Structures are given as C-alpha cells and as structure tokens.
Amino acid sequence: LDARVQVRQQDLEALRAAHDERSSRAALNLLLERPITDPLELVDVKGVPGPPADFDADLREALRSRPDVQESRLALEKAGLGVRGAWAELLPALTLDASANYRFDQPSVNVAPGVKFSVTNPYWQVGARLSLPMFDGGTRWQEVRLARLQVELVREDYEAARRRAASELLSAHLDLDENRQAWEMSRE
C-alpha cells in the first residue's frame, strides 16, 4: 500500500513539474511577445561565446546610437544655436525694401475727337533702414550670458550621458567575460 501511495505522489509531482514547465514556456512566450500557444524549443548551448569585442569600437557605436546620448548631443547643438541667436540680437539689423507700382487714376487726355488716352503714372520706392540696439538696459547682454550658461549646463548633461554609456558598456563587457569564464569552468 505504501508503495502505491509513493508512486501516486511521484506521478502527482511529475504532473506538477510538467504544468510548471508549460506555465514557464507560456510566460516566456508572453515576454517575447509571441502567442502563448506557440511551441518553444529549448536547446543546450554547445559553444563558448567569444570574448567581448573591442571596447573602443563598441563605445564609439554606443555613443553614436544610444538615444540618450543622441538626445543630449542634439540639446547641446540647440543650446549653441541659442547662443548664436543671442549674439545676433546685439548686432545692427539692416533692412532693404523696394517696390514698383503704377497708378491708373490719372486724368485722361483727348488726342483726337472721340479718342481718349489715359496716362499711367509709374512710381518706385526704395528704402533702407538700419536698426542699432543701443538702449535696452543690458537685457541683450544678459540673454547672451544666459544662453552661454545654458550651453554649459547642457554640455554637462551630455558628458554625463557619455560617461553613463561608457560605464554601462564596461559593466556589460566585464559581465560577459565573467559569464564566459564561468561557463568554461562549468564545462570542465
């Protein structure tokens, strides 16, 4: 009787293990954004992953392609444009205008009996205007200083993003090397 109970308990444990395996496969399918019922095949790893690639090449690629670094780089370029715009506000502005037109409301002249001739009056306008900012209470100089300060703040954010990317990449390289060595030791 005890042997039958133990066999039934082992059957029940095997059933639970099979259920746990199916649940784990379904959860993995969900994580991989696949349909839950898709078959999932597990394979044993046969080869050792190679050593990490060149750190400098990976760092260049990470700095080029990471969204946070790209966003910081674009913010730095935008802040630089802000400084140029603030400097442009200090410079004199030259405006040139020109226009040509005709007036048709001039009196008409009788050249012969029954023949009228209207005279058009063409006119042109040309103008130039020079604006020199002189009395603004120093607000334009203050805008230049604020724009420079903004560039420095954004530059610090950009450098922090670069350092964060380098740190994460170094950590990934070290983890990969450590896991590769642990895998090699486990195979011995």
C-alpha positions in Angstrom: 0.0 0.0 0.0 2.8 2.4 0.9 4.5 1.7 -2.5 1.3 2.6 -4.4 0.9 5.8 -2.4 4.6 6.8 -3.2 4.0 6.0 -6.9 0.9 8.2 -6.9 2.8 11.0 -5.2 5.6 10.8 -7.7 3.1 10.8 -10.5 1.5 13.9 -9.0 4.9 15.6 -8.7 5.7 14.8 -12.3 2.3 16.3 -13.3 3.1 19.4 -11.3 6.5 19.7 -12.9 5.0 19.3 -16.4 2.4 22.0 -15.6 5.2 24.3 -14.2 7.2 23.8 -17.4 4.1 24.7 -19.6 3.5 27.8 -17.5 7.1 28.8 -17.7 7.1 28.4 -21.5 3.8 30.4 -21.8 5.3 33.2 -19.6 8.5 33.2 -21.8 6.3 33.5 -24.9 4.5 36.4 -23.3 7.8 38.1 -22.6 9.0 37.6 -26.1 5.6 38.9 -27.4 4.7 35.7 -29.1 1.4 33.8 -28.9 1.2 31.8 -25.7 0.5 28.5 -27.5 3.5 28.7 -29.9 5.9 25.9 -29.3 9.1 26.9 -27.6 12.1 24.8 -28.1 15.0 24.8 -25.6 18.4 23.8 -26.8 21.6 23.2 -25.0 24.4 25.7 -25.6 27.2 23.9 -27.4 29.9 26.5 -27.8 31.6 29.1 -25.6 30.7 32.7 -26.5 33.7 34.5 -27.8 35.5 37.1 -25.8 34.0 40.6 -25.8 34.7 42.8 -28.8 37.0 45.8 -28.8 35.8 48.2 -26.1 36.7 51.3 -28.0 34.8 50.3 -31.1 31.8 49.3 -29.0 32.0 52.6 -27.2 32.0 54.6 -30.4 29.0 52.6 -31.6 27.2 53.1 -28.3 27.8 56.9 -28.3 26.6 57.1 -31.9 23.4 55.0 -31.5 22.2 55.4 -27.9 19.1 57.6 -27.7 20.0 59.3 -24.5 23.4 60.4 -25.9 21.8 61.4 -29.2 19.2 63.5 -27.3 21.9 65.2 -25.2 24.0 65.9 -28.3 21.0 67.5 -30.1 20.2 69.6 -27.0 23.9 70.8 -27.0 23.6 71.8 -30.6 20.3 73.6 -29.9 21.8 75.4 -27.0 24.7 76.5 -29.3 22.2 77.9 -31.7 20.6 79.8 -28.8 24.0 81.5 -28.1 24.4 82.5 -31.8 20.8 83.9 -31.8 21.5 85.9 -28.6 24.7 87.3 -30.2 22.7 88.2 -33.4 20.3 90.3 -31.3 23.3 92.5 -30.3 24.2 93.3 -33.9 22.7 96.0 -36.0 19.9 95.0 -38.4 19.9 96.3 -42.0 16.6 96.1 -43.8 16.2 96.9 -47.5 12.8 97.5 -49.2 12.0 98.1 -52.8 8.7 98.3 -54.7 7.4 99.4 -58.1 3.8 100.2 -59.0 1.5 102.1 -61.4 -1.3 104.5 -60.8 -4.2 104.3 -63.2 -6.2 107.1 -61.7 -4.5 109.9 -63.7 -6.6 112.1 -65.9 -7.2 111.1 -69.5 -6.1 113.2 -72.4 -8.2 113.7 -75.6 -5.9 113.2 -78.5 -8.5 113.4 -81.3 -12.2 113.7 -81.3 -13.6 110.5 -79.7 -10.1 109.2 -78.9 -9.1 109.3 -75.3 -5.7 108.4 -74.0 -5.1 107.5 -70.3 -1.7 108.3 -68.8 -0.3 105.8 -66.3 2.0 107.1 -63.6 4.7 104.6 -62.7 6.4 105.1 -59.4 9.1 103.3 -57.4 10.1 103.2 -53.8 13.4 102.1 -52.4 14.2 102.2 -48.7 16.9 101.1 -46.3 16.7 101.0 -42.5 19.4 100.4 -40.0 18.4 99.4 -36.5 21.1 99.6 -33.9 20.2 98.3 -30.4 21.6 100.9 -28.0 19.3 101.4 -25.0 17.9 98.1 -23.9 19.1 98.2 -20.3 21.6 95.4 -20.8 18.9 92.8 -21.5 20.5 91.6 -24.7 23.9 91.1 -22.9 22.1 89.2 -20.2 20.5 86.9 -22.8 23.9 86.1 -24.2 25.1 85.2 -20.7 22.1 83.1 -20.1 22.5 81.3 -23.4 26.2 80.6 -22.5 25.1 79.2 -19.1 22.5 77.0 -20.8 25.2 75.6 -23.1 27.4 74.8 -20.1 24.5 73.0 -18.3 23.6 71.0 -21.4 27.3 70.2 -22.0 27.5 68.7 -18.5 24.4 66.6 -19.2 25.9 65.5 -22.5 29.2 64.5 -20.7 27.2 62.7 -18.0 25.3 60.7 -20.7 28.6 59.8 -22.3 30.1 58.7 -19.0 26.9 56.7 -18.2 27.1 54.9 -21.6 30.8 54.1 -21.1 30.2 52.8 -17.6 27.3 50.6 -18.7 29.3 49.3 -21.6 32.3 48.5 -19.4 30.0 46.7 -17.0 28.4 44.7 -19.8 31.9 43.7 -21.1 33.1 42.6 -17.7 29.8 40.6 -17.1 30.2 39.0 -20.5 33.8 38.0 -19.8 32.9 36.7 -16.3 30.0 34.7 -17.6 32.1 33.2 -20.4 34.8 32.1 -17.9 32.2 30.7 -15.6 30.6 28.8 -18.5 34.1 27.4 -19.5 34.7 26.3 -15.9 31.3 24.6 -15.6 32.1 22.5 -18.7 35.4 21.2 -17.4 
